[in-house]
Each structure stands twice: as structure tokens, then as C-alpha cells.
Amino acid sequence: MELVTFEEVGRARDALAGVARVTPVEGSSVLGALAGGPVWLKCENLQRTGSFKLRGAYVRISRLSAAEKARGVVAASAGNHAQGVALAARLVGVTATVFMPAGAPLPKIEATRGYGAEVHLVGGTVDEALVAADRHAAEHGAVLVHPFDHPDVIAGQGTVGLEIVDQCPEARTIVVAVGGGGLISGIAVAAKAARPDLTVVGVQAEGAAAVPPSLRAGHPVRLDRYATMADGIAVGSPGALTFAHIAALVDEVVTVGEEWLSRALLLCLERAKLVVEPAGAAAVAALLAEPGRFEPPVVAVLSGGNIDPLLLDKVIQHGMAAAGRYLSVRVRVRDRPGELARLLALLADLGANVLDVEHRRTAANLVIGEAEVALSVETRGAEHRAALSSALRAAGYRPFPG
């Protein structure tokens, strides 16, 4: 299968001049300390529409013939490609229809509509939405703008790689999230042509990792089921074209669990002051999970920042718990005045911030004269959380998970 060339990526950069932003790179001292050398964050979360997807979508749509443009375009996406296609179509002057999973985040749905696309909610996954988009294309003659498996899309995404090489000429490793594989395919084309010594590493969510088994099999493998908070990379199989690029040009593909994704999102928010979605934080999650694995200087691509505020709240809480900054316990106390106050005073003396308290006096597992208190406490980290548990035991309480 013929791969996208470095020259095609260069032409895509010319096409994107004045359309896509040259996004900044920001150094991260906290990640650098973990990695043992410089780490930069390539901030595609600050791209127009909030992700890299505008690049490939615009290159694809802008190259359509006049007859194709007249028929309009159609796409399927969990949200970022949808927004990229919607804005690109508006800029080029063609109509866009987008199919999105019924559970797609509301802000992504509304943003896609805001850019002028007609949105239909179908199925529960991007794959199901893609089936509907294919059917729409066949019935109405619209041009399908695939989210990743097309040379123009790959070339457009590859302009991220050109910028990385220009902005970080001393980089040794590029780490990038992988869903269908369009972004890493394009970055690998650009990076390997400009700097053959660069190592390109892909990152997938453990719950939606189709690339590792595909590489072992030697062809794209479709997952029977997949689930992850990182909806932007929740794809059941790489494409035929993207798989060919990954197999030929990508050095390694690793996976990360949900806890590392949430911790990475929290780190980006707290330390880098950058809002990213779980998929956008996947590269950072890999650095946190195995900090010594990647040769510095490292560039971690923050691929997107479109996150539902409700999900952001949940992920922040999950990330804080994973980082040891929450303690949820239940303890038994004597059922008499002052016992709850004594327990809370102990926690206050230890510097814990009590977030929630539930005091129960009637339950089948309680004896007469006994009450149960369920506590959610904010701590300063894993060591503080362990110290709190030890102090509760020393004071005569028997804490057990809440």
C-alpha cells in the first residue's frame, strides 16, 4: 500500500496557511523531572475547534472537485473530527452532515452545529455512526470525509509533525495518542523524513487498544467491544492505510489505563494550566505511567481539549483519587453526643479537609449503641492519606473502605 509522502505533507502545510494555527509548545518541568530530561507539550488543544482534526478535514475538503463540493460532505465522529469537518466545510463553502454517537458530549454536539453542520445522533459508537455516514453518502451522493483513513487527512495531520521538528529540533522522542491512527501516521511521515533518528511512540487507552493486536496479526484487527473515558481515541480498529503507516514508521505503541489518563488530565490542568480531554492527555499519561521509558528530549502531543464540563469534574475527582488525594472510609463510633465532633476534630488536627459526611445510626450490621460514619476526605497525597489511616487506627477507630 502506497504511503503518504513528506512532499504531500509539505503541500498540506501550504494549503493550511492562514487556516490552521501553528500551535505552541510548552515546557513541563514536572514531566521533565520524571523523564530525566526536557519534555515539551505540543498544544493542539489550542488549535481552532480545540483539536488537530481541522488540519486533515480542511485539506481533504479543500481538494474536492467543484462537482464534489456541490454534493456536500458527510462525516462520522465522537466530536473532534465533527467540529473539524464542520468548520472546514464552512470555510470552503460546502454543506456538511455529521453523524455522531448518541452519547457524544453535548458541548461537542453544540459546537458542531454552531460551525454550521447538520448533526444526526445514531448508535453508541463512532463505528456505528460511520455506518450511518456511509449509508448517507451512498443515498445522497455526499463525499465521505473519513476521520483518519485517507491520504489527504493523513497529510493534513502530518503538519503537526512538521511543526514539532521546526519547534523542537533537538527532540529525540515524540509521543502521541492513537485512535484510528491518522495523527500518528502523519506525524511519523513528517518526523521520520526530516529526522530519521526520531523515535515515534503511539499511546492507546487499554480499554480501546486495537493497534497492538493488529501489529501482532499483521493486519487491522477489530475489537469485539471497547470502552474508555477517552472518547476521542475510542476506535474499534485502525484503518487499512493508517495501519500501513504505523507498521512501517511507528517505533512502538503502548497502552495506558483509565487512572493514568485521569491523572494526566489533572496534571495538565494543575501544573501546565492547560485544559485537555482524556484522549488529549494520553501522551502525558504514558510519561506518568513509565517515566523512564522514553528518551528525552520528549515531545508529548496534547491532541485535543474538548471536554464536557460534567466529565471534567468526574475525571478530576478520579485523578485526585488515583494520586492519593482522596480518602473515602467508614468508621464505627459510639452512638452518644460528641463522638462525631471528636472524629472530625481529629481529622482537622491532621490537616485533612472533610468533603462529605454521612452519619448512620440504624443499619442491620450495627449493634445497639453503635453508629457508622462514612467520610470523604481531601488529602495532600498518598503519604498523607496513609498517615490519616494510621492515626484513625491509633485513636481506636477501625477504618474500612467507604
SULTA-V558006 format. One record per backbone hydrogen bond with DSSP energy under -0.5 kcal/mol. CO is the residue of the C=O (numbers start at 0). NH is the residue of the N-H. Records with the same first field share a line. If there is no record, write none. Layout:
CO=NH, NH
This chain:
4=8
5=9
6=10
7=11
8=12
9=13
10=14
11=15
12=16
13=16
15=18, 19
20=22
23=42
25=40
27=31
28=32
29=33
30=34
31=35, 36
37=296, 297
38=27
39=41, 299
40=25, 42
41=43, 301
42=45
43=46
46=49
47=50
49=304
50=53
51=54, 55
52=56
53=57
54=58
55=59
56=60
57=61
58=62
60=63
64=68
65=69
66=70
67=70, 71
68=71
71=142
72=96
73=144
74=98
78=82
79=83
80=84
81=85
82=86
83=87
84=88
85=89
86=90
87=91
88=92, 93
94=72
95=117
96=74
97=99, 119
98=76
99=121
100=103
104=107, 108
105=109
106=110
107=111
108=112
109=113
110=114
111=116
112=115
116=118
117=97
119=99, 121
122=101
124=128
125=129
126=130
127=131
128=132
129=133
130=134
131=135
132=136
133=137
134=138
135=139
136=140
141=143
142=73
143=145
147=149
149=153
150=154
151=155
152=156
153=157
154=158
155=158
156=159
157=160, 161
158=162
159=163
160=164
161=165
162=166
163=167
167=170
171=198
172=298
173=200
174=300
175=202
179=238
180=184
181=185
182=186
183=187
184=188
185=189
186=190
187=191
188=192
189=193
190=194
194=197
198=173, 200
199=250, 251
200=175
201=253
202=177
203=255
204=207
205=208
206=226
207=209
209=213
210=214
211=215
212=216
213=217, 218
228=230
229=232
230=233
232=234
235=222
238=242
239=243
240=244
241=245
242=246
243=247
244=248, 249
245=249
251=201
253=203
255=205
256=260
257=261
258=262
259=263
260=264
261=265
262=266
263=267
264=268
265=269
266=270, 271
267=273
273=275
276=280
277=280
278=281
279=302
280=284
281=285
282=286
283=287
284=288
285=289
287=290
289=292
296=171, 172
297=39, 299
298=174, 300
299=41, 301
300=302
301=43, 44
302=51
303=276
304=306
307=311
308=312
309=313
310=314
311=315
312=316
313=317
314=318
315=319
316=320
317=321
318=322
319=324
320=323
322=381
323=380
324=378
326=328, 376
327=401
328=374
329=399
330=372
332=370
333=335
335=338
337=341
338=342
339=343
340=344
341=345
342=346
343=347
344=348
345=349
346=351
347=350
351=353
352=377
355=375
357=359, 373
359=371
362=365
366=369
368=334
370=332
371=359
372=330, 374
373=357
374=328
375=354, 355
376=326
377=352
380=384
381=385
382=386
383=387
384=388
385=389
386=390
387=391
388=392
389=393
390=394
391=396
392=395
396=398
399=329
